[in-house]
Amino acid sequence: MLRLISITALAALAVGCVARPVGDFGRAEPSFTHDVAMPAVGNYLAGKRDEAVSTFNRTDQEEEMHNRIWRFLVARHAKDWMFDASVELQRTRIVAARDTEFTIERYYNWLKSTQYQSSRTRYSTVGAHVQSDIDTLPTTFAAICAVIEIDRQRAVALAGLRQGIPPDMGGEVAARRSENSASISWFVRALNYRFDSYDFALDNLLVETPHEQSLAVDDSLRRLSEFVVRANRGDFCLHGGARAGSGRVIIPSRYQHSGDTEIVLQK
């Protein structure tokens, strides 16, 4: 009977599932379906897949991290180019991770199909999206760093308070750490996907509609690549996540800069 109820609930959710509802500025709105029902079914299914499932309540730091990385998993500004509905199924653990199957041409296809009055506006759009990510990444890195510290503190507390601790507490600590690590890894993959999508779009725009404004977008991508490098090496706690730091960039500049560095801005 329980299995039948679970299958029935999953079927109903799968039929009616859409991307998570959002309000002003693309912020997630509270939803019983997305906050309670889907995660409950997802945790059950994750356990059946032998994935780590913790019953711990989330700390404030964990809540903030999940809230901050969510915007990098979806893209409300580009009409589902990051598979918003699929992301919600993965976020609530109803399905196993599938973001590794995403391909990078979707963002460029959205730009290409969107009607603009001027071709230069597409460059402005890419630049604005990249800058929005850059502006949000320092606090996101800081939130991830705080959760890494919480996991460390849990391990220290467990080691020092063995007496009086329920036998299954060690398993719960390990499960929560595994869940947090999976969320952080997903964020890293999403950040790489965004960068690669922007990079692909700029390369194609340079061929389709060459424009001087591409210089500014290329410079923004170089700055974003610093965060990507840090994320890939797990370096979220440099200066508390407050700045990008330095290091090699993923791509070199597309240009050999000459004396003419004028950038034509959108009018």
C-alpha positions in Angstrom: 0.0 0.0 0.0 2.8 2.4 0.9 4.5 1.6 -2.4 1.3 2.2 -4.3 0.8 5.6 -2.6 4.4 6.6 -3.4 4.0 5.6 -7.0 0.7 7.4 -7.3 2.1 10.6 -5.7 5.1 10.5 -8.0 2.9 10.1 -11.1 0.8 13.0 -10.0 3.8 15.2 -9.5 5.4 14.2 -12.7 2.2 15.1 -14.7 1.8 18.4 -13.0 5.4 19.3 -12.5 6.6 22.7 -13.8 9.5 24.9 -12.9 9.4 26.3 -9.5 7.1 29.4 -9.3 9.0 32.7 -8.9 8.1 36.2 -7.9 9.9 39.6 -8.2 13.5 39.5 -9.5 13.2 35.7 -10.2 13.2 34.9 -6.5 11.5 31.5 -5.6 8.1 31.8 -4.1 6.9 29.5 -1.2 5.1 26.4 -2.5 3.7 23.4 -0.7 4.2 21.3 -3.8 7.9 22.3 -4.3 8.8 22.8 -0.6 7.1 19.8 1.1 5.5 17.3 -1.3 8.1 16.9 -3.9 11.1 16.8 -1.4 9.2 14.1 0.6 8.8 11.9 -2.5 12.3 12.8 -3.6 13.9 11.7 -0.4 12.1 8.4 -0.5 13.2 7.8 -4.1 16.8 8.9 -3.3 16.9 6.4 -0.5 15.7 3.7 -2.9 18.6 4.7 -5.2 21.0 4.2 -2.2 21.8 7.9 -2.1 22.6 9.5 1.2 19.5 11.0 2.9 19.7 12.9 6.2 16.8 13.7 8.5 18.7 16.6 10.1 17.1 20.0 10.1 19.0 22.5 8.0 21.1 25.1 9.7 20.6 28.8 8.8 23.9 28.5 6.8 22.7 25.6 4.8 19.4 27.3 4.0 21.3 30.4 2.8 23.6 28.3 0.7 20.7 26.5 -1.0 18.9 29.8 -1.6 22.0 31.4 -3.1 23.1 28.6 -5.4 19.5 28.1 -6.7 19.8 31.1 -9.0 22.8 29.4 -10.7 20.8 26.3 -11.4 18.1 28.0 -13.3 17.9 30.9 -15.7 14.6 32.8 -15.6 16.0 35.6 -17.7 16.5 33.2 -20.7 13.3 31.2 -21.0 14.5 27.8 -19.6 17.8 27.7 -21.4 19.0 25.9 -18.2 16.2 23.4 -18.1 14.3 24.9 -15.2 11.7 22.0 -14.9 14.4 19.4 -15.0 16.4 21.3 -12.4 13.4 21.2 -10.0 13.0 17.5 -10.4 16.7 17.1 -9.6 16.7 19.6 -6.8 13.9 17.8 -5.0 15.7 14.4 -5.7 12.8 12.9 -7.6 15.3 12.1 -10.3 19.0 11.5 -10.1 21.4 14.1 -11.3 20.9 14.8 -15.0 22.5 18.2 -15.5 25.6 16.6 -17.0 23.6 15.9 -20.1 22.9 19.6 -20.8 24.4 21.1 -24.0 25.8 24.6 -24.3 24.2 25.8 -27.5 20.8 26.6 -25.8 21.7 30.1 -24.6 23.0 31.1 -28.0 19.9 29.7 -29.7 17.7 31.8 -27.3 19.7 34.9 -28.1 19.5 34.2 -31.9 15.8 33.6 -31.9 15.0 36.7 -29.7 14.1 39.7 -31.8 16.2 42.8 -30.9 16.1 46.2 -32.6 19.9 46.2 -32.8 22.4 43.4 -33.1 24.6 45.1 -30.5 21.9 44.5 -27.9 22.6 40.8 -28.0 26.1 41.7 -26.8 24.7 43.9 -24.1 22.4 41.1 -23.0 25.3 38.6 -22.6 27.3 41.2 -20.8 24.5 42.0 -18.4 23.9 38.3 -17.6 27.7 37.7 -17.0 27.9 40.8 -14.8 24.9 39.6 -12.8 26.6 36.4 -12.1 29.9 38.1 -11.1 28.0 40.4 -8.7 26.3 37.5 -7.0 29.2 35.0 -6.8 31.1 36.5 -3.8 28.2 36.0 -1.4 27.5 32.6 -2.9 31.1 31.5 -2.3 30.9 32.9 1.2 27.6 30.9 1.9 29.3 27.7 0.6 32.3 28.3 2.8 30.0 28.7 5.8 28.4 25.3 5.1 31.8 23.6 4.7 32.6 25.0 8.2 29.3 23.7 9.6 30.2 20.2 8.3 33.6 20.4 10.0 32.0 21.5 13.3 29.6 18.6 13.1 32.4 16.2 12.7 34.3 17.7 15.6 31.3 17.7 17.9 30.5 14.0 17.0 34.1 13.0 17.8 34.1 14.8 21.1 30.6 13.8 22.3 30.5 10.1 21.7 28.8 9.3 25.1 25.1 10.0 25.0 24.9 10.3 21.2 22.5 7.9 19.5 24.3 5.2 17.5 22.9 6.4 14.2 24.1 10.0 14.7 27.4 9.3 12.9 25.4 8.1 9.8 23.3 11.2 9.9 26.4 13.5 10.0 27.9 11.6 7.1 24.6 11.7 5.1 24.2 15.5 5.6 27.8 16.1 4.6 27.3 14.0 1.5 24.1 16.0 0.6 25.9 19.3 1.1 28.9 18.1 -1.1 26.4 17.0 -3.8 24.8 20.4 -3.8 28.2 22.2 -4.0 29.3 19.9 -6.8 26.1 20.7 -8.7 26.7 24.4 -8.3 30.2 24.0 -9.7 28.9 22.2 -12.7 26.2 24.8 -13.2 28.7 27.6 -13.0 30.9 25.8 -15.6 27.8 25.4 -17.8 26.9 29.1 -17.6 30.5 30.1 -18.5 30.7 27.6 -21.4 27.3 28.8 -22.6 28.3 32.5 -22.6 31.6 31.6 -24.2 29.9 29.6 -27.0 27.4 32.4 -27.5 30.1 35.1 -27.8 32.1 33.0 -30.3 29.0 32.6 -32.5 28.0 36.2 -32.2 31.4 37.3 -33.3 30.9 35.3 -36.6 27.2 36.2 -37.0 27.2 39.9 -36.1 30.7 41.2 -35.4 30.7 44.3 -33.2 33.2 46.3 -31.1 31.0 45.8 -28.0 32.2 42.2 -27.9 35.4 43.5 -26.3 33.5 44.4 -23.1 31.8 41.0 -23.0 35.1 39.2 -23.5 36.5 41.2 -20.5 33.6 40.3 -18.4 34.0 36.6 -19.3 37.7 36.8 -18.3 36.6 38.1 -14.8 34.0 35.4 -14.5 36.6 32.8 -15.4 38.4 33.6 -12.2 35.4 32.4 -10.1 35.1 29.3 -12.3 38.8 28.4 -11.7 38.3 28.8 -8.0 35.1 26.8 -7.9 36.7 24.0 -9.9 39.5 23.7 -7.3 37.1 24.0 -4.3 38.5 27.3 -3.2 35.4 28.9 -1.8 36.9 30.3 1.4 39.6 32.7 0.1 39.0 35.9 2.0 35.7 34.5 3.2 34.6 34.2 -0.4 34.5 38.0 -0.6 36.6 38.4 -3.8 37.6 36.4 -6.8 41.3 36.4 -6.1 43.8 35.7 -8.9 44.9 32.8 -11.0 44.9 31.6 -14.5 41.9 32.3 -16.7 40.1 29.5 -18.6 40.3 31.2 -21.9 42.7 33.8 -23.3 41.3 37.0 -24.7 39.9 36.6 -28.2 41.7 39.8 -29.3 45.1 41.2 -29.7 44.5 44.7 -28.3 45.8 47.5 -30.4 45.8 51.2 -29.8 42.1 51.4 -30.7 40.2 50.2 -27.7 37.0 52.1 -28.2 33.9 50.2 -27.1 30.6 51.1 -28.7 28.0 51.1 -26.0 24.3 50.3 -26.4 22.2 53.4 -27.3 
